[in-house]
Amino acid sequence: MAKGKFGIGLIVGAVAGAVAGFLTAPKSGKETREDIKRRAGQAKEEAGKRVDQAKSAANDVAEEAKKTVDRAKDVTERAVEGVKGGLHKSHADHEHSEKKR
């Protein structure tokens, strides 16, 4: 999560610095607008890459969580079956010992 916040801060800082630089540079209005448009396109592209990376990371985490849940479910089901088997055996042993009395 800290990497994401850092990345967003980096992008916002770069955009703010670029805007400040454009506004103080000795260029014509047309040149400044073209520079802003170009830099905005670059920032948009970088933001898109970051979004894709975040989506990919989220999918990886979701996939790993699903695997973990599936493993836990399997272990739990086997444990329940083991307990049921033990209870049935215990009940049968108890009935057998009652019949001997």
Backbone as XML, in Angstrom:
<?xml version="1.0"?>
<chain id="A" units="angstrom">
  <residue number="1" name="MET">
    <atom name="N" x="0.822" y="-1.184" z="0.000"/>
    <atom name="CA" x="0.000" y="0.000" z="0.000"/>
    <atom name="C" x="0.865" y="1.247" z="0.000"/>
  </residue>
  <residue number="2" name="ALA">
    <atom name="N" x="1.982" y="1.241" z="0.701"/>
    <atom name="CA" x="2.858" y="2.402" z="0.760"/>
    <atom name="C" x="3.445" y="2.693" z="-0.614"/>
  </residue>
  <residue number="3" name="LYS">
    <atom name="N" x="3.711" y="1.647" z="-1.404"/>
    <atom name="CA" x="4.245" y="1.858" z="-2.747"/>
    <atom name="C" x="3.233" y="2.599" z="-3.606"/>
  </residue>
  <residue number="4" name="GLY">
    <atom name="N" x="1.956" y="2.263" z="-3.458"/>
    <atom name="CA" x="0.910" y="2.922" z="-4.224"/>
    <atom name="C" x="0.799" y="4.384" z="-3.868"/>
  </residue>
  <residue number="5" name="LYS">
    <atom name="N" x="0.845" y="4.681" z="-2.591"/>
    <atom name="CA" x="0.761" y="6.076" z="-2.151"/>
    <atom name="C" x="1.988" y="6.849" z="-2.623"/>
  </residue>
  <residue number="6" name="PHE">
    <atom name="N" x="3.143" y="6.218" z="-2.574"/>
    <atom name="CA" x="4.357" y="6.865" z="-3.038"/>
    <atom name="C" x="4.252" y="7.153" z="-4.530"/>
  </residue>
  <residue number="7" name="GLY">
    <atom name="N" x="3.749" y="6.179" z="-5.291"/>
    <atom name="CA" x="3.610" y="6.341" z="-6.744"/>
    <atom name="C" x="2.660" y="7.477" z="-7.080"/>
  </residue>
  <residue number="8" name="ILE">
    <atom name="N" x="1.543" y="7.547" z="-6.361"/>
    <atom name="CA" x="0.584" y="8.625" z="-6.601"/>
    <atom name="C" x="1.216" y="9.967" z="-6.255"/>
  </residue>
  <residue number="9" name="GLY">
    <atom name="N" x="1.916" y="10.022" z="-5.123"/>
    <atom name="CA" x="2.597" y="11.254" z="-4.731"/>
    <atom name="C" x="3.643" y="11.666" z="-5.753"/>
  </residue>
  <residue number="10" name="LEU">
    <atom name="N" x="4.334" y="10.676" z="-6.296"/>
    <atom name="CA" x="5.351" y="10.954" z="-7.302"/>
    <atom name="C" x="4.720" y="11.568" z="-8.548"/>
  </residue>
  <residue number="11" name="ILE">
    <atom name="N" x="3.615" y="10.988" z="-8.984"/>
    <atom name="CA" x="2.934" y="11.494" z="-10.183"/>
    <atom name="C" x="2.400" y="12.903" z="-9.940"/>
  </residue>
  <residue number="12" name="VAL">
    <atom name="N" x="1.734" y="13.108" z="-8.805"/>
    <atom name="CA" x="1.182" y="14.432" z="-8.492"/>
    <atom name="C" x="2.304" y="15.457" z="-8.396"/>
  </residue>
  <residue number="13" name="GLY">
    <atom name="N" x="3.401" y="15.090" z="-7.752"/>
    <atom name="CA" x="4.541" y="16.002" z="-7.638"/>
    <atom name="C" x="5.144" y="16.339" z="-8.991"/>
  </residue>
  <residue number="14" name="ALA">
    <atom name="N" x="5.253" y="15.341" z="-9.851"/>
    <atom name="CA" x="5.815" y="15.581" z="-11.185"/>
    <atom name="C" x="4.916" y="16.511" z="-11.992"/>
  </residue>
  <residue number="15" name="VAL">
    <atom name="N" x="3.615" y="16.282" z="-11.899"/>
    <atom name="CA" x="2.675" y="17.140" z="-12.629"/>
    <atom name="C" x="2.740" y="18.569" z="-12.095"/>
  </residue>
  <residue number="16" name="ALA">
    <atom name="N" x="2.741" y="18.710" z="-10.774"/>
    <atom name="CA" x="2.802" y="20.051" z="-10.182"/>
    <atom name="C" x="4.095" y="20.754" z="-10.580"/>
  </residue>
  <residue number="17" name="GLY">
    <atom name="N" x="5.198" y="20.051" z="-10.567"/>
    <atom name="CA" x="6.482" y="20.641" z="-10.962"/>
    <atom name="C" x="6.483" y="21.032" z="-12.426"/>
  </residue>
  <residue number="18" name="ALA">
    <atom name="N" x="5.901" y="20.185" z="-13.259"/>
    <atom name="CA" x="5.850" y="20.496" z="-14.687"/>
    <atom name="C" x="4.999" y="21.736" z="-14.940"/>
  </residue>
  <residue number="19" name="VAL">
    <atom name="N" x="3.852" y="21.812" z="-14.279"/>
    <atom name="CA" x="2.979" y="22.978" z="-14.449"/>
    <atom name="C" x="3.705" y="24.239" z="-13.993"/>
  </residue>
  <residue number="20" name="ALA">
    <atom name="N" x="4.347" y="24.171" z="-12.837"/>
    <atom name="CA" x="5.087" y="25.339" z="-12.340"/>
    <atom name="C" x="6.187" y="25.733" z="-13.319"/>
  </residue>
  <residue number="21" name="GLY">
    <atom name="N" x="6.863" y="24.765" z="-13.856"/>
    <atom name="CA" x="7.933" y="25.051" z="-14.831"/>
    <atom name="C" x="7.391" y="25.674" z="-16.103"/>
  </residue>
  <residue number="22" name="PHE">
    <atom name="N" x="6.272" y="25.182" z="-16.566"/>
    <atom name="CA" x="5.670" y="25.736" z="-17.781"/>
    <atom name="C" x="5.219" y="27.177" z="-17.578"/>
  </residue>
  <residue number="23" name="LEU">
    <atom name="N" x="4.650" y="27.428" z="-16.421"/>
    <atom name="CA" x="4.116" y="28.760" z="-16.172"/>
    <atom name="C" x="5.216" y="29.803" z="-15.997"/>
  </residue>
  <residue number="24" name="THR">
    <atom name="N" x="6.398" y="29.378" z="-15.609"/>
    <atom name="CA" x="7.498" y="30.334" z="-15.409"/>
    <atom name="C" x="8.478" y="30.353" z="-16.585"/>
  </residue>
  <residue number="25" name="ALA">
    <atom name="N" x="8.312" y="29.443" z="-17.534"/>
    <atom name="CA" x="9.228" y="29.377" z="-18.673"/>
    <atom name="C" x="8.911" y="30.498" z="-19.673"/>
  </residue>
  <residue number="26" name="PRO">
    <atom name="N" x="9.944" y="31.016" z="-20.313"/>
    <atom name="CA" x="9.725" y="32.087" z="-21.303"/>
    <atom name="C" x="9.331" y="31.516" z="-22.662"/>
  </residue>
  <residue number="27" name="LYS">
    <atom name="N" x="8.115" y="30.977" z="-22.769"/>
    <atom name="CA" x="7.618" y="30.405" z="-24.020"/>
    <atom name="C" x="6.318" y="31.097" z="-24.387"/>
  </residue>
  <residue number="28" name="SER">
    <atom name="N" x="5.943" y="30.915" z="-25.636"/>
    <atom name="CA" x="4.655" y="31.472" z="-26.060"/>
    <atom name="C" x="3.526" y="30.621" z="-25.485"/>
  </residue>
  <residue number="29" name="GLY">
    <atom name="N" x="2.335" y="31.152" z="-25.484"/>
    <atom name="CA" x="1.176" y="30.426" z="-24.977"/>
    <atom name="C" x="0.942" y="29.133" z="-25.725"/>
  </residue>
  <residue number="30" name="LYS">
    <atom name="N" x="1.126" y="29.166" z="-27.043"/>
    <atom name="CA" x="0.918" y="27.966" z="-27.865"/>
    <atom name="C" x="1.924" y="26.883" z="-27.503"/>
  </residue>
  <residue number="31" name="GLU">
    <atom name="N" x="3.180" y="27.258" z="-27.350"/>
    <atom name="CA" x="4.222" y="26.296" z="-26.989"/>
    <atom name="C" x="3.951" y="25.707" z="-25.594"/>
  </residue>
  <residue number="32" name="THR">
    <atom name="N" x="3.541" y="26.563" z="-24.688"/>
    <atom name="CA" x="3.246" y="26.104" z="-23.327"/>
    <atom name="C" x="2.092" y="25.110" z="-23.337"/>
  </residue>
  <residue number="33" name="ARG">
    <atom name="N" x="1.033" y="25.410" z="-24.095"/>
    <atom name="CA" x="-0.120" y="24.498" z="-24.179"/>
    <atom name="C" x="0.290" y="23.151" z="-24.785"/>
  </residue>
  <residue number="34" name="GLU">
    <atom name="N" x="1.134" y="23.186" z="-25.797"/>
    <atom name="CA" x="1.605" y="21.939" z="-26.420"/>
    <atom name="C" x="2.426" y="21.114" z="-25.435"/>
  </residue>
  <residue number="35" name="ASP">
    <atom name="N" x="3.281" y="21.802" z="-24.684"/>
    <atom name="CA" x="4.086" y="21.103" z="-23.672"/>
    <atom name="C" x="3.189" y="20.483" z="-22.595"/>
  </residue>
  <residue number="36" name="ILE">
    <atom name="N" x="2.192" y="21.250" z="-22.150"/>
    <atom name="CA" x="1.270" y="20.735" z="-21.126"/>
    <atom name="C" x="0.517" y="19.522" z="-21.655"/>
  </residue>
  <residue number="37" name="LYS">
    <atom name="N" x="0.063" y="19.613" z="-22.905"/>
    <atom name="CA" x="-0.676" y="18.497" z="-23.515"/>
    <atom name="C" x="0.209" y="17.245" z="-23.602"/>
  </residue>
  <residue number="38" name="ARG">
    <atom name="N" x="1.455" y="17.446" z="-24.012"/>
    <atom name="CA" x="2.380" y="16.316" z="-24.135"/>
    <atom name="C" x="2.660" y="15.691" z="-22.767"/>
  </residue>
  <residue number="39" name="ARG">
    <atom name="N" x="2.937" y="16.536" z="-21.790"/>
    <atom name="CA" x="3.221" y="16.036" z="-20.436"/>
    <atom name="C" x="1.988" y="15.377" z="-19.818"/>
  </residue>
  <residue number="40" name="ALA">
    <atom name="N" x="0.822" y="15.914" z="-20.078"/>
    <atom name="CA" x="-0.414" y="15.315" z="-19.560"/>
    <atom name="C" x="-0.603" y="13.918" z="-20.162"/>
  </residue>
  <residue number="41" name="GLY">
    <atom name="N" x="-0.280" y="13.789" z="-21.440"/>
    <atom name="CA" x="-0.363" y="12.475" z="-22.095"/>
    <atom name="C" x="0.598" y="11.476" z="-21.458"/>
  </residue>
  <residue number="42" name="GLN">
    <atom name="N" x="1.798" y="11.948" z="-21.150"/>
    <atom name="CA" x="2.782" y="11.093" z="-20.498"/>
    <atom name="C" x="2.306" y="10.687" z="-19.099"/>
  </residue>
  <residue number="43" name="ALA">
    <atom name="N" x="1.747" y="11.640" z="-18.364"/>
    <atom name="CA" x="1.252" y="11.347" z="-17.015"/>
    <atom name="C" x="0.090" y="10.354" z="-17.082"/>
  </residue>
  <residue number="44" name="LYS">
    <atom name="N" x="-0.777" y="10.534" z="-18.069"/>
    <atom name="CA" x="-1.918" y="9.616" z="-18.235"/>
    <atom name="C" x="-1.422" y="8.201" z="-18.538"/>
  </residue>
  <residue number="45" name="GLU">
    <atom name="N" x="-0.428" y="8.109" z="-19.397"/>
    <atom name="CA" x="0.142" y="6.804" z="-19.742"/>
    <atom name="C" x="0.756" y="6.131" z="-18.506"/>
  </residue>
  <residue number="46" name="GLU">
    <atom name="N" x="1.507" y="6.910" z="-17.729"/>
    <atom name="CA" x="2.131" y="6.374" z="-16.509"/>
    <atom name="C" x="1.065" y="5.943" z="-15.503"/>
  </residue>
  <residue number="47" name="ALA">
    <atom name="N" x="0.027" y="6.754" z="-15.361"/>
    <atom name="CA" x="-1.066" y="6.400" z="-14.440"/>
    <atom name="C" x="-1.746" y="5.114" z="-14.900"/>
  </residue>
  <residue number="48" name="GLY">
    <atom name="N" x="-1.933" y="4.966" z="-16.201"/>
    <atom name="CA" x="-2.537" y="3.737" z="-16.735"/>
    <atom name="C" x="-1.690" y="2.512" z="-16.422"/>
  </residue>
  <residue number="49" name="LYS">
    <atom name="N" x="-0.372" y="2.657" z="-16.544"/>
    <atom name="CA" x="0.536" y="1.554" z="-16.201"/>
    <atom name="C" x="0.408" y="1.185" z="-14.727"/>
  </residue>
  <residue number="50" name="ARG">
    <atom name="N" x="0.333" y="2.214" z="-13.871"/>
    <atom name="CA" x="0.206" y="1.966" z="-12.423"/>
    <atom name="C" x="-1.112" y="1.270" z="-12.112"/>
  </residue>
  <residue number="51" name="VAL">
    <atom name="N" x="-2.175" y="1.671" z="-12.782"/>
    <atom name="CA" x="-3.480" y="1.029" z="-12.572"/>
    <atom name="C" x="-3.406" y="-0.438" z="-12.995"/>
  </residue>
  <residue number="52" name="ASP">
    <atom name="N" x="-2.792" y="-0.703" z="-14.133"/>
    <atom name="CA" x="-2.651" y="-2.088" z="-14.603"/>
    <atom name="C" x="-1.835" y="-2.919" z="-13.617"/>
  </residue>
  <residue number="53" name="GLN">
    <atom name="N" x="-0.766" y="-2.318" z="-13.072"/>
    <atom name="CA" x="0.050" y="-3.030" z="-12.082"/>
    <atom name="C" x="-0.764" y="-3.324" z="-10.826"/>
  </residue>
  <residue number="54" name="ALA">
    <atom name="N" x="-1.550" y="-2.356" z="-10.396"/>
    <atom name="CA" x="-2.373" y="-2.544" z="-9.195"/>
    <atom name="C" x="-3.424" y="-3.629" z="-9.427"/>
  </residue>
  <residue number="55" name="LYS">
    <atom name="N" x="-4.039" y="-3.629" z="-10.605"/>
    <atom name="CA" x="-5.024" y="-4.666" z="-10.928"/>
    <atom name="C" x="-4.378" y="-6.047" z="-10.929"/>
  </residue>
  <residue number="56" name="SER">
    <atom name="N" x="-3.212" y="-6.132" z="-11.523"/>
    <atom name="CA" x="-2.502" y="-7.403" z="-11.583"/>
    <atom name="C" x="-2.151" y="-7.897" z="-10.179"/>
  </residue>
  <residue number="57" name="ALA">
    <atom name="N" x="-1.661" y="-6.992" z="-9.349"/>
    <atom name="CA" x="-1.312" y="-7.367" z="-7.970"/>
    <atom name="C" x="-2.559" y="-7.802" z="-7.208"/>
  </residue>
  <residue number="58" name="ALA">
    <atom name="N" x="-3.668" y="-7.092" z="-7.400"/>
    <atom name="CA" x="-4.915" y="-7.459" z="-6.718"/>
    <atom name="C" x="-5.391" y="-8.830" z="-7.185"/>
  </residue>
  <residue number="59" name="ASN">
    <atom name="N" x="-5.281" y="-9.107" z="-8.469"/>
    <atom name="CA" x="-5.675" y="-10.426" z="-8.978"/>
    <atom name="C" x="-4.792" y="-11.527" z="-8.402"/>
  </residue>
  <residue number="60" name="ASP">
    <atom name="N" x="-3.498" y="-11.254" z="-8.298"/>
    <atom name="CA" x="-2.578" y="-12.235" z="-7.713"/>
    <atom name="C" x="-2.952" y="-12.531" z="-6.265"/>
  </residue>
  <residue number="61" name="VAL">
    <atom name="N" x="-3.250" y="-11.489" z="-5.509"/>
    <atom name="CA" x="-3.629" y="-11.662" z="-4.102"/>
    <atom name="C" x="-4.941" y="-12.439" z="-4.003"/>
  </residue>
  <residue number="62" name="ALA">
    <atom name="N" x="-5.909" y="-12.096" z="-4.853"/>
    <atom name="CA" x="-7.200" y="-12.789" z="-4.825"/>
    <atom name="C" x="-7.033" y="-14.264" z="-5.170"/>
  </residue>
  <residue number="63" name="GLU">
    <atom name="N" x="-6.200" y="-14.555" z="-6.146"/>
    <atom name="CA" x="-5.959" y="-15.943" z="-6.545"/>
    <atom name="C" x="-5.295" y="-16.729" z="-5.410"/>
  </residue>
  <residue number="64" name="GLU">
    <atom name="N" x="-4.324" y="-16.125" z="-4.770"/>
    <atom name="CA" x="-3.635" y="-16.790" z="-3.656"/>
    <atom name="C" x="-4.588" y="-16.992" z="-2.480"/>
  </residue>
  <residue number="65" name="ALA">
    <atom name="N" x="-5.447" y="-16.006" z="-2.222"/>
    <atom name="CA" x="-6.434" y="-16.137" z="-1.140"/>
    <atom name="C" x="-7.400" y="-17.274" z="-1.436"/>
  </residue>
  <residue number="66" name="LYS">
    <atom name="N" x="-7.823" y="-17.398" z="-2.680"/>
    <atom name="CA" x="-8.732" y="-18.488" z="-3.058"/>
    <atom name="C" x="-8.062" y="-19.844" z="-2.846"/>
  </residue>
  <residue number="67" name="LYS">
    <atom name="N" x="-6.801" y="-19.954" z="-3.229"/>
    <atom name="CA" x="-6.071" y="-21.201" z="-3.018"/>
    <atom name="C" x="-5.984" y="-21.538" z="-1.533"/>
  </residue>
  <residue number="68" name="THR">
    <atom name="N" x="-5.714" y="-20.530" z="-0.724"/>
    <atom name="CA" x="-5.614" y="-20.736" z="0.728"/>
    <atom name="C" x="-6.945" y="-21.183" z="1.302"/>
  </residue>
  <residue number="69" name="VAL">
    <atom name="N" x="-8.029" y="-20.555" z="0.872"/>
    <atom name="CA" x="-9.365" y="-20.938" z="1.338"/>
    <atom name="C" x="-9.687" y="-22.360" z="0.904"/>
  </residue>
  <residue number="70" name="ASP">
    <atom name="N" x="-9.368" y="-22.706" z="-0.329"/>
    <atom name="CA" x="-9.622" y="-24.067" z="-0.820"/>
    <atom name="C" x="-8.844" y="-25.101" z="-0.007"/>
  </residue>
  <residue number="71" name="ARG">
    <atom name="N" x="-7.574" y="-24.792" z="0.314"/>
    <atom name="CA" x="-6.782" y="-25.721" z="1.125"/>
    <atom name="C" x="-7.370" y="-25.857" z="2.525"/>
  </residue>
  <residue number="72" name="ALA">
    <atom name="N" x="-7.774" y="-24.734" z="3.116"/>
    <atom name="CA" x="-8.369" y="-24.771" z="4.460"/>
    <atom name="C" x="-9.670" y="-25.566" z="4.443"/>
  </residue>
  <residue number="73" name="LYS">
    <atom name="N" x="-10.448" y="-25.390" z="3.409"/>
    <atom name="CA" x="-11.709" y="-26.126" z="3.279"/>
    <atom name="C" x="-11.438" y="-27.630" z="3.194"/>
  </residue>
  <residue number="74" name="ASP">
    <atom name="N" x="-10.444" y="-28.003" z="2.407"/>
    <atom name="CA" x="-10.092" y="-29.414" z="2.253"/>
    <atom name="C" x="-9.633" y="-30.009" z="3.585"/>
  </residue>
  <residue number="75" name="VAL">
    <atom name="N" x="-8.777" y="-29.289" z="4.282"/>
    <atom name="CA" x="-8.279" y="-29.764" z="5.580"/>
    <atom name="C" x="-9.436" y="-29.900" z="6.573"/>
  </residue>
  <residue number="76" name="THR">
    <atom name="N" x="-10.318" y="-28.913" z="6.580"/>
    <atom name="CA" x="-11.463" y="-28.946" z="7.497"/>
    <atom name="C" x="-12.379" y="-30.123" z="7.184"/>
  </residue>
  <residue number="77" name="GLU">
    <atom name="N" x="-12.649" y="-30.345" z="5.905"/>
    <atom name="CA" x="-13.516" y="-31.471" z="5.521"/>
    <atom name="C" x="-12.896" y="-32.807" z="5.948"/>
  </residue>
  <residue number="78" name="ARG">
    <atom name="N" x="-11.584" y="-32.933" z="5.762"/>
    <atom name="CA" x="-10.936" y="-34.178" z="6.175"/>
    <atom name="C" x="-10.970" y="-34.338" z="7.689"/>
  </residue>
  <residue number="79" name="ALA">
    <atom name="N" x="-10.812" y="-33.240" z="8.405"/>
    <atom name="CA" x="-10.862" y="-33.297" z="9.868"/>
    <atom name="C" x="-12.256" y="-33.695" z="10.340"/>
  </residue>
  <residue number="80" name="VAL">
    <atom name="N" x="-13.270" y="-33.143" z="9.729"/>
    <atom name="CA" x="-14.655" y="-33.481" z="10.099"/>
    <atom name="C" x="-14.915" y="-34.951" z="9.827"/>
  </residue>
  <residue number="81" name="GLU">
    <atom name="N" x="-14.478" y="-35.430" z="8.683"/>
    <atom name="CA" x="-14.668" y="-36.856" z="8.366"/>
    <atom name="C" x="-13.928" y="-37.737" z="9.370"/>
  </residue>
  <residue number="82" name="GLY">
    <atom name="N" x="-12.734" y="-37.306" z="9.773"/>
    <atom name="CA" x="-11.980" y="-38.071" z="10.769"/>
    <atom name="C" x="-12.699" y="-38.109" z="12.111"/>
  </residue>
  <residue number="83" name="VAL">
    <atom name="N" x="-13.255" y="-36.981" z="12.499"/>
    <atom name="CA" x="-13.993" y="-36.932" z="13.769"/>
    <atom name="C" x="-15.231" y="-37.808" z="13.676"/>
  </residue>
  <residue number="84" name="LYS">
    <atom name="N" x="-15.947" y="-37.723" z="12.558"/>
    <atom name="CA" x="-17.141" y="-38.558" z="12.378"/>
    <atom name="C" x="-16.774" y="-40.035" z="12.449"/>
  </residue>
  <residue number="85" name="GLY">
    <atom name="N" x="-15.678" y="-40.400" z="11.771"/>
    <atom name="CA" x="-15.237" y="-41.794" z="11.803"/>
    <atom name="C" x="-14.878" y="-42.219" z="13.209"/>
  </residue>
  <residue number="86" name="GLY">
    <atom name="N" x="-14.218" y="-41.367" z="13.949"/>
    <atom name="CA" x="-13.860" y="-41.671" z="15.332"/>
    <atom name="C" x="-15.093" y="-41.801" z="16.206"/>
  </residue>
  <residue number="87" name="LEU">
    <atom name="N" x="-16.084" y="-40.960" z="15.993"/>
    <atom name="CA" x="-17.317" y="-41.042" z="16.776"/>
    <atom name="C" x="-18.078" y="-42.330" z="16.481"/>
  </residue>
  <residue number="88" name="HIS">
    <atom name="N" x="-18.150" y="-42.682" z="15.203"/>
    <atom name="CA" x="-18.837" y="-43.916" z="14.836"/>
    <atom name="C" x="-18.136" y="-45.125" z="15.449"/>
  </residue>
  <residue number="89" name="LYS">
    <atom name="N" x="-16.796" y="-45.128" z="15.397"/>
    <atom name="CA" x="-16.038" y="-46.242" z="15.966"/>
    <atom name="C" x="-16.240" y="-46.276" z="17.480"/>
  </residue>
  <residue number="90" name="SER">
    <atom name="N" x="-16.166" y="-45.114" z="18.100"/>
    <atom name="CA" x="-16.356" y="-45.043" z="19.547"/>
    <atom name="C" x="-17.744" y="-45.524" z="19.935"/>
  </residue>
  <residue number="91" name="HIS">
    <atom name="N" x="-18.750" y="-45.129" z="19.179"/>
    <atom name="CA" x="-20.125" y="-45.550" z="19.454"/>
    <atom name="C" x="-20.263" y="-47.067" z="19.278"/>
  </residue>
  <residue number="92" name="ALA">
    <atom name="N" x="-19.645" y="-47.585" z="18.208"/>
    <atom name="CA" x="-19.711" y="-49.024" z="17.966"/>
    <atom name="C" x="-18.981" y="-49.779" z="19.070"/>
  </residue>
  <residue number="93" name="ASP">
    <atom name="N" x="-17.820" y="-49.292" z="19.494"/>
    <atom name="CA" x="-17.081" y="-49.924" z="20.587"/>
    <atom name="C" x="-17.901" y="-49.906" z="21.874"/>
  </residue>
  <residue number="94" name="HIS">
    <atom name="N" x="-18.587" y="-48.816" z="22.126"/>
    <atom name="CA" x="-19.410" y="-48.678" z="23.326"/>
    <atom name="C" x="-20.571" y="-49.679" z="23.286"/>
  </residue>
  <residue number="95" name="GLU">
    <atom name="N" x="-21.221" y="-49.805" z="22.136"/>
    <atom name="CA" x="-22.328" y="-50.752" z="21.998"/>
    <atom name="C" x="-21.828" y="-52.181" z="22.177"/>
  </residue>
  <residue number="96" name="HIS">
    <atom name="N" x="-20.654" y="-52.461" z="21.619"/>
    <atom name="CA" x="-20.084" y="-53.808" z="21.738"/>
    <atom name="C" x="-19.790" y="-54.136" z="23.197"/>
  </residue>
  <residue number="97" name="SER">
    <atom name="N" x="-19.229" y="-53.166" z="23.924"/>
    <atom name="CA" x="-18.902" y="-53.410" z="25.332"/>
    <atom name="C" x="-20.169" y="-53.518" z="26.174"/>
  </residue>
  <residue number="98" name="GLU">
    <atom name="N" x="-21.249" y="-52.832" z="25.812"/>
    <atom name="CA" x="-22.531" y="-52.924" z="26.532"/>
    <atom name="C" x="-23.148" y="-54.305" z="26.327"/>
  </residue>
  <residue number="99" name="LYS">
    <atom name="N" x="-22.993" y="-54.872" z="25.127"/>
    <atom name="CA" x="-23.560" y="-56.188" z="24.849"/>
    <atom name="C" x="-22.845" y="-57.278" z="25.645"/>
  </residue>
  <residue number="100" name="LYS">
    <atom name="N" x="-21.549" y="-57.078" z="25.952"/>
    <atom name="CA" x="-20.781" y="-58.069" z="26.697"/>
    <atom name="C" x="-21.230" y="-58.105" z="28.151"/>
  </residue>
  <residue number="101" name="ARG">
    <atom name="N" x="-21.808" y="-57.061" z="28.670"/>
    <atom name="CA" x="-22.182" y="-56.997" z="30.087"/>
    <atom name="C" x="-23.365" y="-57.798" z="30.348"/>
  </residue>
</chain>
